[in-house]
Amino acid sequence: MKTHNPSANTTKIQTQCAPTAIERQRQSTTRATTSTQNAKGTKATRSIASSAQRSTSYQKSSVRSNKHLPDRTTPSLHDHYHPDHSHTHQPKTVNTNLITDAIADVIAKSDPHPVLQRAICDRLSATFGYRDLDTDEFSSAVDDLIGESADGPYLTLARIRKTAYEDNYRINSSAGKKLALLQFRGKKPAMHFARLDFNPAQRTKSEIEDIRQILKMLFGNSYRRLLSKGRITRIDPSVDICGQSIHDLIAYTVKPQENLNWMRCFAKDGTESWKVGSHYLGAERSGRRIVVYDKALQLFEVKGIRPTQAIMRIEVRYCPDKCGQSARVSDVLNASNPLSAIQLTYLPSAKPVEPSLEFILLGVKAWGLNAALSKVENKAMRSSLRRIMAKHSPTWWNAERIWRQVLRHVRSLRLFSRDCFPSLDIAPASDK
């Protein structure tokens, strides 16, 4: 029977852990070779990713991450790779919101009579007040409102990497929900003293009241007058079209600049392909950027809401000062309609389309109607294409009515005086 000798094991371990000079040289050579191979592999991986970015169609089984849902216990049969990423990219979490054939059919099907939801303001940003508001009493009021409170809304510090204001706070409800961003003391002398930024569409009436209560405690009863004399730096009108698939409707303007987002599409055989998911008309930093995307797919993938019908969203990210227009509140709320440039054509994807027509329609999206047709030499064909686009324009699209609904939403917030909305008083009664 063998006996255990600890000292012998210790000696053996020490012998193994002490490499000779020759072994150290071999290890150094191996590390250098491995480093060179990794560098080549990284370069090849980047080349593959670049090729995938240039591809307009990419098929691969996939699963995306939804961190709002608990991870499932069994591993997925598919791995998710985005065209913008390398093939060697490994997902960290698993998506439990798998698109089934039934859900894919619901999202892709257009109703003959789509329904427009009431238009909303999806984001509102306004600056107001001057340096005379920067007093000791104001600073004391801000300090009093910082910290959690069960009695009403309160302020917390907001951590923002890049900001044009010295002091940044979040307005929170008594339940701890973040409601809005409130900033003070602009870094440039010409800037207004305060800035308010939030999404009115995601706030209830009681939460809007909490925002007004904070403003009243800081600026007194004159907060509405201060806002009315301020500037609207951004306002996003938005409307959902229920029963309308994004693939059956062409949105275009006169001179757009197109940018594309990828979206997953599922065939009946279980395969998946990548297609354009969002259509942008206008540059990213322009003052008027139109965005068209599949709202039903977004709600399912982000919030886990099972779609019952196709939903298409059209919104405009409108910054008046970047468009060379006046940003004064009264001017913005009575200026030209930022939605008026949008033109729509309904061409169901189920109908057979001539390859030449499909190619021209892609050009209409990218360059605008006039620019795309200017590339067609045949005058008779240009005339025919213009008639097709006009004939299939949906009758339910009314940009003026939608803009007035957005203005009514902003007026219902009771942040600005009613004098800022004179155009609503002459609006047709049928649009209310």
SEMI-71727 format. One record per residue (C-alpha): residue in three letters; residue number from 1; z, y, x. Coordinates in Angstrom, 2 decimals, always signed. Layout:
// residues N
 residu num       w       v       u
    ALA NUM       Z       Y       X
...
//
This chain:
// residues 432
 residu num       w       v       u
    MET   1   +0.00   +0.00   +0.00
    LYS   2   -1.10   +3.38   +1.38
    THR   3   +1.45   +6.14   +1.68
    HIS   4   +0.68   +9.80   +1.02
    ASN   5   +0.73  +11.98   +4.14
    PRO   6   +0.74  +15.70   +3.24
    SER   7   +0.47  +16.79   +6.84
    ALA   8   -2.71  +14.77   +7.30
    ASN   9   -4.31  +16.42   +4.26
    THR  10   -3.31  +19.84   +5.53
    THR  11   -4.87  +19.13   +8.91
    LYS  12   -8.05  +17.91   +7.22
    ILE  13   -8.32  +21.04   +5.05
    GLN  14   -7.79  +23.34   +8.00
    THR  15  -10.48  +21.46   +9.96
    GLN  16  -12.94  +21.87   +7.07
    CYS  17  -12.14  +25.57   +6.63
    ALA  18  -12.69  +26.44  +10.30
    PRO  19  -16.48  +26.50  +10.89
    THR  20  -17.80  +26.25  +14.43
    ALA  21  -19.99  +28.89  +16.05
    ILE  22  -23.14  +26.87  +15.24
    GLU  23  -22.10  +26.54  +11.57
    ARG  24  -21.42  +30.28  +11.34
    GLN  25  -24.91  +30.96  +12.71
    ARG  26  -26.45  +28.58  +10.15
    GLN  27  -24.51  +30.26   +7.30
    SER  28  -25.70  +33.69   +8.42
    THR  29  -29.32  +32.48   +8.49
    THR  30  -28.94  +30.92   +5.02
    ARG  31  -27.51  +34.13   +3.54
    ALA  32  -30.38  +36.17   +4.95
    THR  33  -32.96  +33.75   +3.53
    THR  34  -31.25  +33.75   +0.11
    SER  35  -31.14  +37.56   +0.06
    THR  36  -34.89  +37.72   +0.76
    GLN  37  -35.63  +35.19   -2.00
    ASN  38  -33.47  +37.11   -4.49
    ALA  39  -35.29  +40.33   -3.67
    LYS  40  -38.65  +38.64   -4.28
    GLY  41  -37.36  +37.12   -7.50
    THR  42  -36.13  +40.51   -8.73
    LYS  43  -39.51  +42.06   -7.98
    ALA  44  -41.32  +39.28   -9.84
    THR  45  -38.91  +39.63  -12.78
    ARG  46  -39.62  +43.35  -13.01
    SER  47  -43.34  +42.64  -12.93
    ILE  48  -42.95  +40.22  -15.84
    ALA  49  -40.92  +42.80  -17.80
    SER  50  -43.58  +45.45  -17.21
    SER  51  -46.28  +43.10  -18.46
    ALA  52  -44.23  +42.37  -21.57
    GLN  53  -43.85  +46.07  -22.27
    ARG  54  -47.63  +46.51  -22.29
    SER  55  -48.10  +43.68  -24.74
    THR  56  -48.50  +44.60  -28.42
    SER  57  -47.49  +41.16  -29.63
    TYR  58  -44.80  +38.97  -28.15
    GLN  59  -43.79  +35.61  -29.58
    LYS  60  -40.52  +33.98  -28.64
    SER  61  -37.66  +32.40  -30.55
    SER  62  -34.75  +34.76  -30.62
    VAL  63  -31.34  +35.79  -31.82
    ARG  64  -29.95  +39.32  -31.68
    SER  65  -26.39  +40.48  -31.35
    ASN  66  -24.36  +41.66  -34.31
    LYS  67  -20.93  +42.52  -33.00
    HIS  68  -19.65  +43.42  -36.45
    LEU  69  -19.74  +39.75  -37.44
    PRO  70  -17.62  +36.96  -35.92
    ASP  71  -19.33  +34.66  -33.44
    ARG  72  -20.18  +31.26  -34.87
    THR  73  -18.67  +28.16  -33.33
    THR  74  -21.90  +26.21  -32.80
    PRO  75  -24.46  +27.40  -30.24
    SER  76  -27.78  +28.83  -31.38
    LEU  77  -31.01  +26.88  -31.04
    HIS  78  -32.86  +30.02  -30.02
    ASP  79  -32.41  +32.70  -27.37
    HIS  80  -33.42  +36.29  -27.97
    TYR  81  -35.57  +38.27  -25.55
    HIS  82  -36.85  +41.78  -26.19
    PRO  83  -40.28  +42.78  -24.79
    ASP  84  -38.58  +45.56  -22.82
    HIS  85  -36.37  +43.07  -21.01
    SER  86  -36.97  +40.38  -18.42
    HIS  87  -37.50  +36.75  -19.46
    THR  88  -34.40  +35.89  -17.46
    HIS  89  -32.16  +38.16  -19.51
    GLN  90  -29.37  +36.21  -21.18
    PRO  91  -27.76  +37.53  -24.38
    LYS  92  -24.01  +37.98  -24.30
    THR  93  -23.35  +37.42  -27.99
    VAL  94  -24.94  +35.54  -30.84
    ASN  95  -26.39  +36.95  -34.04
    THR  96  -25.32  +35.23  -37.23
    ASN  97  -27.80  +37.27  -39.29
    LEU  98  -30.78  +34.95  -38.93
    ILE  99  -33.85  +36.03  -40.87
    THR 100  -34.84  +33.17  -43.17
    ASP 101  -38.28  +32.77  -44.71
    ALA 102  -36.94  +33.98  -48.05
    ILE 103  -35.51  +37.17  -46.54
    ALA 104  -38.69  +37.80  -44.54
    ASP 105  -40.77  +37.50  -47.72
    VAL 106  -38.49  +39.99  -49.52
    ILE 107  -38.73  +42.56  -46.73
    ALA 108  -42.53  +42.27  -46.42
    LYS 109  -43.36  +42.43  -50.15
    SER 110  -44.33  +45.73  -51.74
    ASP 111  -43.72  +46.45  -55.40
    PRO 112  -46.67  +47.92  -57.35
    HIS 113  -44.33  +50.63  -58.62
    PRO 114  -41.89  +51.61  -55.85
    VAL 115  -38.90  +53.78  -56.70
    LEU 116  -37.89  +56.84  -54.68
    GLN 117  -34.15  +57.26  -54.26
    ARG 118  -32.70  +60.76  -54.42
    ALA 119  -33.38  +62.49  -51.12
    ILE 120  -30.40  +63.29  -48.90
    CYS 121  -29.42  +65.25  -45.83
    ASP 122  -28.90  +62.59  -43.16
    ARG 123  -27.51  +64.98  -40.54
    LEU 124  -26.36  +68.58  -40.47
    SER 125  -25.47  +70.65  -37.42
    ALA 126  -24.47  +74.31  -37.61
    THR 127  -23.04  +76.90  -35.23
    PHE 128  -20.99  +79.89  -36.39
    GLY 129  -18.49  +82.58  -35.45
    TYR 130  -18.14  +84.85  -32.42
    ARG 131  -15.75  +85.33  -29.52
    ASP 132  -13.37  +87.47  -31.56
    LEU 133  -12.14  +84.21  -33.15
    ASP 134  -10.75  +83.05  -29.80
    THR 135   -7.14  +84.18  -30.23
    ASP 136   -3.70  +82.76  -29.49
    GLU 137   -3.15  +82.20  -33.19
    PHE 138   -6.32  +80.12  -33.37
    SER 139   -5.30  +78.02  -30.34
    SER 140   -1.90  +77.44  -31.90
    ALA 141   -3.50  +76.29  -35.16
    VAL 142   -5.68  +73.81  -33.27
    ASP 143   -2.65  +72.42  -31.42
    ASP 144   -0.79  +71.97  -34.68
    LEU 145   -3.61  +69.85  -36.13
    ILE 146   -3.99  +67.51  -33.14
    GLY 147   -2.42  +64.10  -33.67
    GLU 148   -2.36  +61.44  -36.36
    SER 149   -1.08  +62.45  -39.76
    ALA 150   -0.64  +60.48  -42.97
    ASP 151   -0.40  +63.67  -45.03
    GLY 152   -3.99  +64.82  -44.56
    PRO 153   -6.92  +65.24  -42.14
    TYR 154   -6.23  +65.89  -38.47
    LEU 155   -7.96  +66.48  -35.12
    THR 156   -8.33  +64.23  -32.09
    LEU 157   -9.94  +64.92  -28.74
    ALA 158  -13.60  +63.88  -28.53
    ARG 159  -14.91  +62.48  -25.28
    ILE 160  -18.47  +63.70  -24.76
    ARG 161  -20.29  +63.31  -21.46
    LYS 162  -22.66  +66.25  -21.84
    THR 163  -21.56  +69.14  -24.00
    ALA 164  -22.26  +72.84  -24.17
    TYR 165  -18.70  +73.55  -25.44
    GLU 166  -15.41  +73.61  -23.60
    ASP 167  -13.30  +72.09  -26.39
    ASN 168  -14.48  +69.09  -28.40
    TYR 169  -12.60  +67.49  -31.32
    ARG 170  -13.12  +64.90  -34.03
    ILE 171  -12.12  +65.59  -37.61
    ASN 172  -10.37  +62.49  -38.94
    SER 173   -9.23  +61.52  -42.42
    SER 174   -5.62  +60.57  -43.06
    ALA 175   -6.79  +56.94  -42.92
    GLY 176   -8.06  +57.47  -39.37
    LYS 177  -11.80  +57.55  -40.16
    LYS 178  -13.92  +59.86  -38.01
    LEU 179  -15.64  +62.40  -40.23
    ALA 180  -17.25  +65.09  -38.09
    LEU 181  -17.52  +66.67  -34.66
    LEU 182  -16.01  +70.14  -34.28
    GLN 183  -16.52  +72.11  -31.05
    PHE 184  -15.22  +75.46  -29.82
    ARG 185  -15.89  +77.99  -27.05
    GLY 186  -19.52  +77.73  -26.03
    LYS 187  -20.08  +77.75  -22.28
    LYS 188  -22.84  +80.36  -22.48
    PRO 189  -22.01  +83.92  -23.60
    ALA 190  -24.83  +84.03  -26.16
    MET 191  -23.61  +80.92  -27.96
    HIS 192  -21.63  +80.92  -31.18
    PHE 193  -17.92  +80.23  -30.94
    ALA 194  -17.88  +76.99  -33.01
    ARG 195  -20.15  +74.11  -33.92
    LEU 196  -19.92  +71.55  -36.76
    ASP 197  -21.94  +68.33  -36.69
    PHE 198  -21.80  +65.38  -39.11
    ASN 199  -23.77  +63.10  -41.44
    PRO 200  -23.26  +64.24  -45.05
    ALA 201  -24.94  +61.11  -46.43
    GLN 202  -22.18  +58.90  -45.04
    ARG 203  -19.28  +60.98  -46.36
    THR 204  -17.61  +60.69  -49.75
    LYS 205  -16.54  +63.70  -51.80
    SER 206  -12.94  +63.33  -50.66
    GLU 207  -14.05  +63.15  -47.02
    ILE 208  -16.15  +66.29  -47.41
    GLU 209  -13.05  +67.93  -48.87
    ASP 210  -11.11  +66.87  -45.74
    ILE 211  -13.70  +68.62  -43.56
    ARG 212  -13.43  +71.78  -45.65
    GLN 213   -9.63  +71.59  -45.46
    ILE 214   -9.68  +71.52  -41.65
    LEU 215  -12.06  +74.49  -41.55
    LYS 216   -9.86  +76.39  -43.97
    MET 217   -6.71  +75.76  -41.92
    LEU 218   -8.46  +77.00  -38.78
    PHE 219  -10.59  +79.89  -40.07
    GLY 220   -8.91  +80.77  -43.36
    ASN 221  -10.76  +81.35  -46.61
    SER 222  -13.60  +83.04  -44.71
    TYR 223  -14.92  +79.79  -43.21
    ARG 224  -17.71  +79.60  -45.81
    ARG 225  -18.79  +83.16  -45.03
    LEU 226  -18.75  +82.40  -41.28
    LEU 227  -20.94  +79.34  -41.76
    SER 228  -23.34  +81.23  -44.03
    LYS 229  -23.89  +83.83  -41.29
    GLY 230  -24.35  +81.17  -38.64
    ARG 231  -27.29  +79.04  -37.57
    ILE 232  -28.49  +75.59  -38.60
    THR 233  -29.54  +73.89  -35.37
    ARG 234  -30.50  +70.60  -37.02
    ILE 235  -31.06  +69.28  -40.53
    ASP 236  -32.52  +65.83  -41.28
    PRO 237  -34.07  +65.36  -44.74
    SER 238  -34.36  +61.67  -45.61
    VAL 239  -35.62  +59.58  -48.53
    ASP 240  -35.64  +55.82  -49.20
    ILE 241  -38.58  +54.20  -50.99
    CYS 242  -37.31  +51.02  -52.65
    GLY 243  -39.89  +48.29  -53.18
    GLN 244  -42.22  +49.65  -50.50
    SER 245  -42.97  +47.64  -47.34
    ILE 246  -43.52  +49.62  -44.17
    HIS 247  -46.59  +47.52  -43.35
    ASP 248  -48.49  +48.58  -46.49
    LEU 249  -48.14  +52.34  -46.13
    ILE 250  -49.75  +54.56  -43.50
    ALA 251  -47.88  +57.77  -42.66
    TYR 252  -49.70  +60.39  -40.65
    THR 253  -49.94  +64.12  -39.98
    VAL 254  -52.59  +66.43  -38.57
    LYS 255  -51.58  +66.36  -34.88
    PRO 256  -48.89  +63.74  -34.28
    GLN 257  -47.75  +62.15  -31.07
    GLU 258  -47.02  +58.48  -31.62
    ASN 259  -44.14  +56.51  -30.12
    LEU 260  -43.38  +52.91  -31.01
    ASN 261  -40.31  +50.75  -31.49
    TRP 262  -40.35  +46.95  -31.52
    MET 263  -39.39  +44.96  -34.62
    ARG 264  -39.09  +41.22  -35.23
    CYS 265  -41.48  +39.61  -37.71
    PHE 266  -41.19  +36.04  -38.94
    ALA 267  -43.96  +33.65  -40.02
    LYS 268  -43.56  +30.80  -42.50
    ASP 269  -43.76  +28.20  -39.72
    GLY 270  -40.57  +29.59  -38.19
    THR 271  -42.20  +31.43  -35.30
    GLU 272  -41.35  +35.01  -34.55
    SER 273  -43.50  +37.86  -33.26
    TRP 274  -42.81  +41.42  -32.17
    LYS 275  -44.55  +44.25  -34.00
    VAL 276  -44.10  +47.96  -34.39
    GLY 277  -40.84  +48.58  -36.27
    SER 278  -40.58  +52.37  -36.32
    HIS 279  -43.35  +54.92  -36.39
    TYR 280  -42.64  +58.32  -34.84
    LEU 281  -44.80  +61.36  -35.51
    GLY 282  -43.94  +64.02  -32.99
    ALA 283  -42.49  +64.06  -29.49
    GLU 284  -38.88  +63.00  -28.95
    ARG 285  -37.76  +66.50  -27.97
    SER 286  -39.92  +68.38  -30.45
    GLY 287  -38.41  +70.46  -33.20
    ARG 288  -39.96  +68.40  -36.00
    ARG 289  -40.09  +64.64  -35.55
    ILE 290  -40.99  +62.34  -38.42
    VAL 291  -39.59  +58.81  -38.40
    VAL 292  -40.79  +55.96  -40.65
    TYR 293  -38.97  +52.62  -40.44
    ASP 294  -37.90  +49.49  -42.31
    LYS 295  -34.51  +50.35  -43.81
    ALA 296  -33.99  +46.90  -45.38
    LEU 297  -34.33  +45.21  -42.00
    GLN 298  -32.00  +47.73  -40.37
    LEU 299  -29.29  +47.24  -43.02
    PHE 300  -29.47  +43.48  -42.60
    GLU 301  -29.41  +43.41  -38.80
    VAL 302  -26.87  +46.20  -38.29
    LYS 303  -24.54  +45.84  -41.28
    GLY 304  -25.25  +42.33  -42.50
    ILE 305  -26.38  +43.50  -45.97
    ARG 306  -28.73  +40.91  -47.47
    PRO 307  -31.88  +42.67  -48.75
    THR 308  -33.06  +42.16  -52.31
    GLN 309  -36.24  +44.21  -51.88
    ALA 310  -38.28  +46.07  -49.29
    ILE 311  -36.96  +49.54  -48.43
    MET 312  -38.94  +52.05  -46.41
    ARG 313  -37.27  +55.19  -45.10
    ILE 314  -38.98  +58.47  -44.23
    GLU 315  -36.93  +61.11  -42.47
    VAL 316  -37.55  +64.27  -40.48
    ARG 317  -35.39  +65.32  -37.54
    TYR 318  -35.79  +69.06  -37.89
    CYS 319  -34.54  +71.61  -35.35
    PRO 320  -35.80  +75.04  -36.45
    ASP 321  -35.13  +76.88  -33.19
    LYS 322  -37.24  +74.34  -31.25
    CYS 323  -40.12  +75.01  -33.64
    GLY 324  -40.07  +78.72  -32.92
    GLN 325  -38.62  +79.47  -36.36
    SER 326  -35.50  +81.33  -37.35
    ALA 327  -32.38  +79.16  -37.35
    ARG 328  -30.33  +81.48  -39.55
    VAL 329  -28.83  +79.54  -42.40
    SER 330  -30.50  +81.58  -45.14
    ASP 331  -33.88  +81.37  -43.38
    VAL 332  -33.73  +77.61  -42.81
    LEU 333  -32.68  +76.81  -46.36
    ASN 334  -35.54  +78.89  -47.72
    ALA 335  -38.17  +78.25  -45.05
    SER 336  -41.27  +76.11  -45.30
    ASN 337  -40.77  +72.48  -46.20
    PRO 338  -40.52  +70.29  -43.04
    LEU 339  -41.74  +67.33  -45.13
    SER 340  -44.98  +69.00  -46.19
    ALA 341  -46.89  +67.80  -43.12
    ILE 342  -46.45  +64.13  -44.06
    GLN 343  -49.44  +62.42  -45.65
    LEU 344  -49.35  +58.86  -46.98
    THR 345  -52.00  +56.26  -47.72
    TYR 346  -51.23  +52.97  -49.49
    LEU 347  -53.30  +50.07  -48.14
    PRO 348  -51.62  +46.70  -48.76
    SER 349  -51.84  +44.44  -45.72
    ALA 350  -52.68  +41.46  -47.97
    LYS 351  -56.10  +42.93  -48.71
    PRO 352  -58.93  +42.00  -46.29
    VAL 353  -59.66  +44.93  -44.03
    GLU 354  -62.76  +45.48  -41.95
    PRO 355  -61.93  +45.35  -38.21
    SER 356  -63.54  +48.74  -37.67
    LEU 357  -61.48  +50.29  -40.48
    GLU 358  -58.27  +48.74  -39.15
    PHE 359  -59.03  +50.16  -35.70
    ILE 360  -59.63  +53.63  -37.12
    LEU 361  -56.41  +53.46  -39.15
    LEU 362  -54.49  +52.81  -35.94
    GLY 363  -56.13  +55.92  -34.52
    VAL 364  -55.09  +57.92  -37.58
    LYS 365  -51.48  +57.00  -36.87
    ALA 366  -51.74  +57.86  -33.20
    TRP 367  -53.83  +61.02  -33.24
    GLY 368  -53.95  +62.25  -36.83
    LEU 369  -56.72  +62.04  -39.41
    ASN 370  -59.03  +64.75  -38.05
    ALA 371  -58.71  +63.68  -34.42
    ALA 372  -59.34  +60.01  -35.27
    LEU 373  -62.39  +60.75  -37.42
    SER 374  -63.83  +63.03  -34.73
    LYS 375  -64.38  +59.88  -32.66
    VAL 376  -66.63  +58.40  -35.37
    GLU 377  -70.21  +59.52  -34.78
    ASN 378  -71.61  +58.40  -38.13
    LYS 379  -71.16  +61.23  -40.64
    ALA 380  -71.49  +58.92  -43.65
    MET 381  -68.73  +56.71  -42.29
    ARG 382  -66.47  +59.73  -41.70
    SER 383  -67.01  +60.88  -45.25
    SER 384  -66.29  +57.39  -46.59
    LEU 385  -63.07  +57.14  -44.57
    ARG 386  -61.83  +60.49  -45.86
    ARG 387  -62.41  +59.33  -49.44
    ILE 388  -60.56  +56.07  -48.78
    MET 389  -57.54  +57.89  -47.36
    ALA 390  -57.48  +60.35  -50.26
    LYS 391  -58.10  +57.73  -52.97
    HIS 392  -55.19  +55.56  -51.86
    SER 393  -52.69  +58.37  -51.55
    PRO 394  -49.62  +57.40  -53.66
    THR 395  -48.96  +59.64  -56.64
    TRP 396  -45.18  +59.21  -56.34
    TRP 397  -44.99  +61.17  -53.08
    ASN 398  -43.98  +64.79  -53.76
    ALA 399  -42.77  +66.57  -50.63
    GLU 400  -41.62  +69.71  -52.46
    ARG 401  -39.45  +67.80  -54.92
    ILE 402  -37.91  +65.76  -52.10
    TRP 403  -37.07  +68.88  -50.08
    ARG 404  -35.41  +70.53  -53.08
    GLN 405  -33.25  +67.43  -53.56
    VAL 406  -32.16  +67.71  -49.92
    LEU 407  -31.24  +71.37  -50.43
    ARG 408  -29.19  +70.47  -53.50
    HIS 409  -27.34  +67.89  -51.43
    VAL 410  -26.53  +70.54  -48.82
    ARG 411  -25.42  +72.98  -51.50
    SER 412  -23.10  +70.36  -53.03
    LEU 413  -21.16  +70.26  -49.73
    ARG 414  -19.84  +73.76  -50.53
    LEU 415  -19.95  +74.78  -46.89
    PHE 416  -22.35  +77.67  -47.48
    SER 417  -22.36  +80.38  -50.11
    ARG 418  -24.68  +79.95  -53.09
    ASP 419  -26.59  +83.05  -51.98
    CYS 420  -28.15  +80.91  -49.24
    PHE 421  -30.09  +78.86  -51.83
    PRO 422  -32.18  +81.29  -53.88
    SER 423  -35.18  +78.94  -53.92
    LEU 424  -33.21  +76.36  -55.94
    ASP 425  -32.77  +78.81  -58.79
    ILE 426  -36.54  +78.90  -59.38
    ALA 427  -37.15  +75.18  -58.87
    PRO 428  -38.80  +73.33  -61.79
    ALA 429  -36.33  +71.69  -64.15
    SER 430  -38.18  +68.37  -63.84
    ASP 431  -37.16  +68.14  -60.18
    LYS 432  -33.41  +68.26  -60.81
//
